[in-house]
Amino acid sequence: MKKQFVRFAGAVTLGWLLLSGCSPEKPPEEVSDSGEDTRFAQLVWIAGEWQREVDKKIYRESWEVAHALQLNGRAYKIVDGDTTVTELLSLEQIGDDIFYIPIVPHNPGPVKFKLVRVDESEAVFENMAHDYPNRIIYRRQEDGGLHARIEGKTAGENARDFYYQRLD
């Protein structure tokens, strides 16, 4: 079991390094006067520390701005004082598209979910070729919280909702 964790930790570290080194290959289509991709600017509200509690377990997502076109994050759980990283996350511009890219132990590598819709309070990412989930949605709540949702191919199919509160 320990060897399996060490292999996963090594793969996660390598994936994190690869994701952190990515940069856009060409300028974005939707650019403000300052040269900033306006779609990506609408995602910056996700940056910060988010937490939810379920059955005496603490689940957190932590996001930070890596540079103007990339956010890096991680999801982890805390049980009886032990912290386990469950996902490494990245939101990044690649070419003209923006992707949500999680690295999880049960997938052989990163999976890219393309941004299909964004505004000041919601971002929808899709990958219909992936087994599950096919859609990942982040919504800013009126109370300042974060509503994360995963779905199957049809809106609402096999939906799971996760409600977080901002810690910072």
Secondary structure, DSSP 8 states (H G I E B T S, - for coil): -HHHHHHHHHHHHHHHHHHHT---SS--SSB-TTS-BHHHHTTGGG-EEEEEEETTEEEEEEEEEEETTEEEEEEEEEETTEEEEEEEEEEEEETTEEEEEEE-TTSSS---EEEEEE-SSEEEEE-TTSSS-SEEEEEE-TTS-EEEEEE-SSTTTT-EEEEEEE--
